[in-house]
């Protein structure tokens, strides 16, 4: 397993981190993806630990807190050997203030997560998404408090754009408060609208922890144009979460699969290798169900794609066009 720096935190993280969004009985706002319990959950964590994974990602809203509870219970005495990332901002109760990034909610949500995780500290506390109703000074003040109290070691963000990060860094500099060390974004060959954010994170030493890199199996070769949807797949079990792609996407998938074959790498491992070759990448957040998926993630992390292959992929799945005026182009 390869380990990389998590931004400016000083922490070394495995390039593959385990996403526990599926842990629980399938309740709450993420009900459609959460139904892993008992021995299945324990087996998944054991597989990841055996493979060298040291970062485990969850959130207080995943199956109404059950994901945190299961993760804390299964890690048990092994907790000191790993890093735990969890998130706040989502609704955690019926009250009008049981959500958002107010000082009240951030501090109370942190305490509740600590209890569910059965731990004294959170290694990486993540703001799950921007809160347009709360000034960032208020939110960062709360983060500074839980960091100073020793309940949080470092903080990051999720689903924030580069301009959000820029403002966070400016406020942190102004008051001498902690700076975000990571940015968790949906990113894949098929979803590259965050490309400009990678440049920002690279410049400001913020580690990127992408999720949805396999696009529910689209980027593993699982789904074929004109063929039946595989039994037990994400698309078959939860079509609202992942729908059948259009012909343009299938064109990209087929061209990418052919390029992976040219590189001599299985499609799923190729996807992992391509992702890790992008700017500022620290650790990919992956949800796994089988040992084969763990093995593919680890094997893909050991693959280095040639500049020629990467250039060809850029033509197949280019990022969205970003206009630059002539006077801003490099000479």
N, C-alpha and C positions, 0 to 999 in steps of 0.2 A: 504494500500500500504506500502510495506517495502522500507526503504531508506538505502543506503549504501554509504560508503566513496568512492569518486572518486580518487583513488590513494592518492598522497600526496597533492592534491589541497585544502583539507579542506572542499570541497563541499560535500553536501549530495545529492545523486541522487536517483530517483525512480528506482527500479530494472527493470522496463519496461520503455524504452524510445521510443518515437514516431519517426519513420523514414519517412521523407517526400519526398522520392525519386520519388514517383508516382505523386507528385503535378505538374500540368502544362498541356500543350496541346499535349504532346507526341512528342517533338522535341529534337534535340541534340543527343549526343552519348548514352543517356539513353532513347531514344524515345520509345523503345519497352515496357517500364514499366511505363511510365509517362502519365497519362490521367485523373487525378483527379482534378476537378476544382469546383469553385462556392460553392454551398450549400453542396455538398458532402465533399469537403475539410473542410469546416467550421464545419460540423457535426462530422467529425472524430476528429478534434482538441477538440471540446467541450466534446466529449465522454471521451477523454484521460484526460482532465483537471478535469472533474467530478470524474474520477477514482483516481486522485492523481498523475498523471504523471507530472513530473516537468522538464524533459529533452527532447528537441526537436532537432532532427538531420537532417541536410540538407547538400547541397554542391553547390558551384558556378556553377558546370557543370550539375546539374540536370535540365533537360529541359531548357538549356541555361539561367539559372538564374531565371526562373519563379518559381521554388520551393521556393527559398528564398523570392521572392516578395510576393507570396501567404502566406507564413508562417508569415512574418512580418505584412502583412495587417490584417490577421485574429487574430493574437495575440493582436495587437493593445495595448490598455491600460493595458492589462494583462501581457505584456512583463516583467515588473519588478518582477512578481511573479514566473517566470520560468527561466530556463537556456537554452540558444541556442548554439548548436554546428554546425559549418559549416566547409567546407574544401576548400583547395586551391591546386593548381598544375596542374589541367586540363586545356585544351585549352579554352580560354575565348574570343578569337578574331582571326582575320586572320593573324596578325603579327607574325613574326618569334620568337618574345620574349613573345608572349601572352600565354605562358604555362611554366611549370617547376617551380623550386624552387630557381630561381635567386632572388637576393635582389629586383630588379626592379619588378618582377612579384608578389612576395609575398606581398610587400607593396601596390602595385596598386590593387591587387586582394582583399586585406583586405578592402581597401577604398570602392571598388565597392560593396562588400558584405554588408558593413555597410549601404550603401545607399539603396540597395534592401531590406534589412531586416528592414529598418526604425528604426535603433537603433544607439546608441552612442558607444556601446561596444559589443564584442563577448565573451561569457563566456568560450567557448572551441573552439580554432582554431586548425584545424587538417590538418596535411600534408597528402594528400589523398593517396599517394603511393611514394615509393622511386624514386628519380631523379638521375640516374647514371651519369648525365652530370654536376652536380653542387656539389662542395665540401660542406660537411655538415657544415663547419665553416661559409660559406657564408649564408646558409639557416638559421642557428641558430642566426646569427647576425641580420638578418632581423626580426626574431621572437622576439628577445630581444628588437628591436626598437619599434615594435607595442605594446609589453607588457609595455615598459617604457612609451609610449605615452598614455596609458590607454585605447587603442582601443581593446586590448585582455587581458582577465583576466588569462587564462591558456592555454597551448597548449598540443596537443596530436598527435598521429600518426595513420595511417590506412594502413593496408596491408604491414606492416613492420615486418621483422623477428627479432628474439632475438638478432642476431649479429648487426642489424641496431640500435636497442635500446641501446645495449652496447656501440656502438660508440657515439651515441647521448649523453648518460650519461657522458661518458668520456670527450667529448668536453665541455659540460655544466659545469662540475666540473673544467676543466682547466681554463675557462674564467669567471666563476661566472655567467653564463647565466641561464635562466629558464630551468628546466628539464621537459621532457614529463610526464604528469600525467595520460595518458590513451593510450590504444592500441586497435584499432578497427580491428577485424579480422573475416574472415568467419569461423565459428565454429559450429559444430553440432555433434550429435552421429555418423553421416555418414561421417563427414569431420573433422578428428581429427589430421591432419598433423601439427597443431600449438600447439600440446600438450606440447612440450618442452618450447615453448614460455610462456605458462601459468606458468610454474615453475619459469622462469626468472622474469616475471611480479610480481609474488607473493613475490619473494625474494627482489625485488627492489621497492616495493610499487607503482606499476603502475596498475591502474584499467583497467580491460579488459571489453570492450563493444562489445560483439560479434554480428555479423549479420548473416543472413541466417540460424538461428537456427532451423527453421521449414522446411527448404529445399523446399520452395514453396508449402508447404502442404503435402509433403511426410511423414513428421513426425507428422501428425495429423490424419492419417488413411483415408484421403480423397481418395487415389488411391488404388485400389485393383487389384491383379494379375488376368488377364484374363477378367476384366470388362471394360466397356466403360469408357473413360475419362469423368469426370463430366463437364457439360456445365458451362461456366463461370469461370472455374478453370484456374490457371496459365498455366498449361500444355496444355489446350485446346486453350487458347487465344494466347499463346506465346511459341510454341514448341521449338524455338531456345533458349529460356531462361531456359526452363525446359523440358527435354525429358523423355520418358517412361523408367524407370529403368530396369536393367537386372535381371535375376533370383536371383543372389546373393544378390542384394539389397532387392528384395522382401522377400527373406528368412530372412534377418535382420529385415525388417519392421514387418513381421508377428510375429517373435519371440519377438520383442520389444512390439508390441501391446498386446501380450499374457501376458507379464511381467507387463505391465501397469494394465491390468485387475486383475492380482494377487495382485498388490498393491492397487487395488480399486480406481484407478484414471483414468479419461478419458485420451485418448492418448495425445491430445494436451497439457493438463495440466501437464501430466507426462513429456513431452518433456521440458516444461518450468522449472519444478522442477529439472530435471536432470541437465539442463544447469546451473542453479544457484548454484548447489551443487559442481561445478567444481572450481578449484583453481582461485583465484584473480578476480572473476566475480564481476563487479560493476553494470552494467545495460545492458539488452538485447535490441538491436535495432530491433523493429518490425514495419512493415507496416501493418496497419489494415484497413478494409473496413466496418466492421459491429460491432455493440455493442457486439454481441456474442464473437467476437475475442478479444475485450477488456476485457470482463468478464473472458474469459478463461486464458488470460495472468495474470490478477490479481489473479484469483483463484489458478493458478499454482504456483504463487510466495508464496502462503501460505502453500503449500504442502512440507512436509519434508519426503524424501525417506529414508527408513531404510538402514543401512550398507549392509544387506543381499541383498536387491534389487539392490543397486548400484553395488555390486560385481557381481551379475548375469548379469547386463547390460554390465559390462566390458568385459565379455566373449562373448557377442553377437556382440558388436561393439567396439572391442579393438582399441587403437591407433596404428599407424604404428610401426613396430618393430624398436627399437633403440638399437643397439649393445653396450654393455659395456664390456670392457676388464675385465678379472677376478680380477685384482688388484684394480679396481675402484668400485667393488661391496661392499655395506655395509656389515659389519661383521654380 
